Amino acid sequence: MALQTIDQILKRADKLTPSDRLLLASRLIQGVRLGALPEKQKRRKWSDVAGLLPYPALGMDAQRYISHARSDDTSRRARVIREGK
């Protein structure tokens, strides 16, 4: 169905002047570009997402998680320094 419509449009476009055909092509491309642009998403605030995770997220208290992550980073950093010497 779409191919038949496109063929009909092309046959009619062949009757246009070169400048009108350029205008038609430009408008078709512009229409596709406008349709293909993603909608601008509203920027979220941290307060919008606060409390979305159930407690305790990742199976532990937030302070314990931060302490664990820092400890892992410290030991990894120390290992890199030792191996670098």
Residue pairs with C-beta under 8 A, 6 or more apart in sequence:
13 21
13 24
16 24
56 62
57 65
58 65
60 68
